[in-house]
């Protein structure tokens, strides 16, 4: 999941005319690309692809799985020397490549110590917004005719069997197309998923997982899609909004929220770290989005 969210970051940062260049690659040797290594800083400094920029995903995490402010994100990218005009190859332990980074080294990819970002900004990140890929909740409710909705969570959450929000279930009319199914179909012969014929609106549990899901749809399978980024977590929190397969979590009267074990299917904090880079490279788009929400 994290590698896909990093890819989604590039999608938001790319100029509109370059959207077709947002895709998976099978080799670490992409000429003219700036390599961004999202692994822990110690691993990147010890050995990475030649001339890689070390940008650990945890540098972009804010409280409560939120990104920091757009100003801080832009500063971080600038300290890595990124302006948003580069072609960027995002790699990690499991990589955005279809092969792990370790396998790239075994195949003879040029290696060297990664370059840590500086204390001051080397460049100004000026990538344009691609906010047309984002759909806010009120916009989604007002769309007519209603678009095809794709739910990227697992089947258990879709059918209300597992709860990670105020209630379980799915948006009315949404089709279950789990991210894990899309991921498994990458490179699989004869097992392509059934995708909608026209444009769709995708969502997952929250913004982090939604970005990863959008990357799978667009870069992995070429499906035209937009993203309801806040996902089921926001929709479920408003009890006035309609939903299908609704259920509510069972809590013992004396059990505090802090003492409850994580629900099945929840993504661990370590797994989600690299997803924060999605918001970093999409800084302009999400800065615009956040300001619209405050003004609404």
C-alpha positions in Angstrom: 0.0 0.0 0.0 2.6 2.7 0.8 4.4 2.3 -2.5 1.2 3.0 -4.3 0.5 6.1 -2.3 3.9 7.4 -3.3 2.9 6.9 -6.9 -0.3 8.8 -6.3 1.8 11.7 -5.1 3.5 11.9 -8.5 0.2 11.9 -10.2 -1.0 15.0 -8.3 2.3 16.7 -8.8 2.6 16.1 -12.6 1.5 18.8 -15.0 -1.8 17.8 -16.7 -0.2 17.1 -20.0 2.1 14.6 -18.4 -0.5 12.4 -16.7 0.2 9.6 -19.1 3.8 9.4 -17.8 2.5 8.3 -14.4 3.0 4.6 -14.4 4.8 1.6 -12.9 8.2 0.7 -14.2 10.1 -2.6 -14.1 13.7 -1.2 -14.0 15.5 1.1 -11.7 17.4 2.5 -14.7 15.0 5.3 -15.8 17.1 7.8 -17.6 16.8 11.4 -16.5 14.8 10.6 -13.4 15.5 11.8 -9.9 15.5 8.9 -7.6 13.6 9.4 -4.3 14.4 6.7 -1.6 11.6 6.5 1.0 13.3 3.9 3.2 14.6 4.8 6.7 17.4 7.3 6.6 20.1 5.0 7.9 19.3 2.4 5.1 19.3 5.1 2.4 22.6 6.6 3.6 24.2 3.2 3.7 23.3 2.1 0.2 20.8 3.3 -2.4 20.6 3.8 -6.1 23.2 6.1 -7.4 22.5 9.8 -6.6 19.3 9.0 -4.8 17.7 11.6 -2.6 16.9 10.3 0.9 13.3 11.3 1.9 12.2 9.0 4.6 8.4 8.7 4.6 8.2 9.4 8.3 9.5 12.9 7.6 6.1 13.7 6.1 3.8 12.3 8.9 1.7 14.7 10.9 -0.4 13.8 14.0 -3.3 11.4 13.7 -2.1 10.1 10.3 -2.4 13.6 8.8 0.2 15.4 6.7 1.8 18.6 8.1 1.0 22.0 6.7 1.5 22.7 3.0 4.2 25.2 4.0 6.2 22.6 5.8 5.8 20.1 3.0 7.0 22.5 0.4 10.0 23.3 2.6 10.9 19.6 3.0 10.7 19.0 -0.7 12.9 22.1 -1.3 15.5 20.9 1.1 15.8 17.7 -1.1 16.4 19.9 -4.1 13.0 19.1 -5.7 11.1 21.7 -7.7 8.3 19.6 -9.0 9.5 19.9 -12.6 11.6 16.7 -12.5 10.7 13.2 -13.5 10.8 11.3 -10.2 11.3 7.6 -9.6 10.1 6.6 -6.1 11.7 3.5 -4.6 11.6 1.8 -1.3 12.2 -1.6 0.4 9.5 -3.2 -1.6 9.7 -0.4 -4.2 7.4 1.3 -6.6 9.2 -0.9 -9.1 7.7 -4.3 -9.8 10.9 -5.7 -8.3 12.2 -5.0 -4.8 15.1 -2.5 -4.5 17.3 -5.3 -3.3 16.7 -7.2 -6.5 17.7 -4.1 -8.5 21.0 -4.1 -6.8 21.5 -7.8 -7.6 20.7 -7.1 -11.2 23.6 -4.6 -11.3 21.9 -1.3 -10.8 24.5 1.4 -9.9 24.6 1.9 -6.2 26.0 4.4 -3.8 25.2 6.2 -0.5 22.0 8.2 -0.7 22.1 12.0 -0.3 20.4 13.3 2.8 18.3 16.5 2.4 19.8 19.7 3.6 19.0 22.1 6.4 18.0 24.9 4.1 16.0 24.8 0.9 17.9 24.2 -2.3 14.9 24.7 -4.7 11.3 25.9 -4.6 8.7 23.3 -5.2 6.4 24.8 -7.9 4.5 21.8 -9.3 1.0 22.8 -10.5 -2.1 21.5 -8.8 -4.1 18.7 -10.3 -7.1 19.2 -8.1 -9.5 17.9 -10.8 -8.7 14.4 -9.5 -10.2 15.2 -6.1 -13.9 15.1 -5.2 -15.2 16.6 -1.9 -18.0 15.0 0.0 -20.6 17.6 -0.8 -19.6 17.5 -4.5 -20.0 13.8 -4.5 -23.5 14.0 -3.1 -24.5 16.6 -5.7 -23.2 14.8 -8.8 -25.9 13.9 -11.2 -26.0 11.3 -12.6 -24.3 9.5 -9.8 -20.9 8.3 -10.9 -19.8 4.7 -10.6 -18.3 4.3 -7.1 -15.4 2.0 -6.4 -14.7 0.8 -2.8 -11.1 -0.2 -2.4 -11.4 -1.7 1.1 -11.6 -5.4 1.8 -14.8 -7.4 1.4 -15.2 -7.7 5.2 -15.4 -3.9 5.6 -17.5 -3.4 2.5 -20.1 -5.9 3.8 -20.1 -4.4 7.4 -18.4 -7.4 9.0 -15.3 -5.4 10.1 -15.5 -1.9 11.6 -12.8 0.8 11.6 -15.1 3.8 11.7 -18.2 5.1 13.5 -20.2 2.5 11.5 -19.4 -0.1 8.9 -20.8 -0.6 5.4 -20.3 1.2 2.1 -21.5 4.2 0.1 -24.9 3.6 -1.6 -24.4 1.9 -5.0 -20.6 1.4 -4.6 -19.0 -1.6 -6.2 -16.4 -3.6 -4.2 -13.1 -3.7 -6.0 -10.5 -4.3 -3.2 -7.0 -2.8 -3.6 -5.5 -6.2 -2.7 -7.2 -7.7 -5.7 -5.9 -4.9 -8.0 -2.4 -5.3 -6.6 -2.5 -9.1 -7.1 -3.6 -8.6 -10.7 -0.5 -6.6 -11.6 1.6 -8.8 -13.9 -0.8 -11.7 -13.5 -1.6 -13.5 -16.8 -5.3 -13.8 -17.6 -6.5 -12.5 -14.2 -7.3 -8.9 -15.0 -10.0 -7.3 -12.8 -13.3 -6.0 -14.2 -13.0 -2.2 -14.3 -15.8 0.3 -15.1 -16.3 1.3 -18.7 -16.3 5.1 -17.9 -15.0 7.5 -15.3 -15.4 6.5 -11.7 -15.0 7.9 -8.2 -12.8 5.8 -6.0 -12.6 5.8 -2.2 -11.0 3.7 0.6 -11.0 4.0 4.4 -9.3 7.4 4.5 -7.1 9.7 2.6 -3.9 7.7 3.0 -5.4 4.5 1.7 -7.4 6.3 -0.9 -4.3 7.8 -2.5 -2.8 4.3 -2.7 -6.0 3.0 -4.3 -6.1 5.8 -6.9 -2.5 4.9 -7.8 -3.4 1.3 -8.4 -6.4 2.2 -10.6 -4.6 4.8 -12.8 -1.0 3.7 -12.9 -1.6 0.0 -12.5 -4.7 -0.6 -14.6 -5.2 2.6 -16.7 -8.7 3.2 -15.2 -10.0 6.8 -15.4 -10.9 7.7 -11.8 -11.2 10.5 -9.4 -10.8 10.3 -5.6 -13.1 11.0 -2.7 -10.1 11.3 -0.5 -11.6 11.4 3.0 -13.3 8.1 2.2 -15.5 5.9 4.3 -14.2 7.2 7.6 -15.6 10.7 6.9 -18.8 9.5 5.4 -19.5 7.1 8.3 -19.0 9.8 10.9 -22.1 11.7 9.6 -25.0 9.5 10.7 -27.4 11.5 8.4 -25.7 10.2 5.3 -27.1 7.1 3.6 -25.2 3.9 3.5 -25.6 0.3 2.6 -24.8 -2.8 4.7 -24.7 -0.6 7.8 -23.6 -2.1 11.2 -22.2 -0.5 14.3 -19.3 -1.6 16.5 -20.0 -3.5 19.7 -18.4 -2.1 22.7 -18.5 -3.3 26.3 -19.9 -0.6 28.6 -16.7 -0.5 30.7 -14.2 -0.8 27.9 -12.4 2.4 26.9 -11.6 3.2 23.3 -7.9 3.1 24.1 -8.1 -0.5 25.4 -9.7 -1.9 22.3 -7.5 -4.1 20.0 -7.2 -2.9 16.4 -9.9 -4.2 14.1 -9.0 -6.9 11.6 -7.8 -5.4 8.3 -6.4 -2.2 9.9 -3.1 -1.1 8.5 -0.3 -0.8 11.0 1.4 2.5 11.6 4.6 1.2 10.0 2.8 0.2 6.9 1.3 3.6 6.4 4.4 5.7 6.8 5.3 6.0 3.2 1.8 7.0 2.3 2.6 10.4 3.8 4.9 11.1 0.9 1.8 11.2 -1.3 0.7 14.3 0.4 4.1 15.8 0.3 4.5 15.6 -3.5 0.9 16.6 -3.9 1.3 19.7 -1.6 -0.2 22.2 -3.9 -3.3 20.1 -4.7 -4.0 19.3 -1.0 -3.2 22.8 0.1 -5.9 24.1 -2.3 -8.3 21.3 -1.2 -7.9 22.1 2.5 -8.5 25.8 2.0 -11.7 25.0 0.1 -12.9 22.9 3.0 -12.3 25.8 5.5 -14.1 28.3 3.3 -17.1 26.0 2.7 
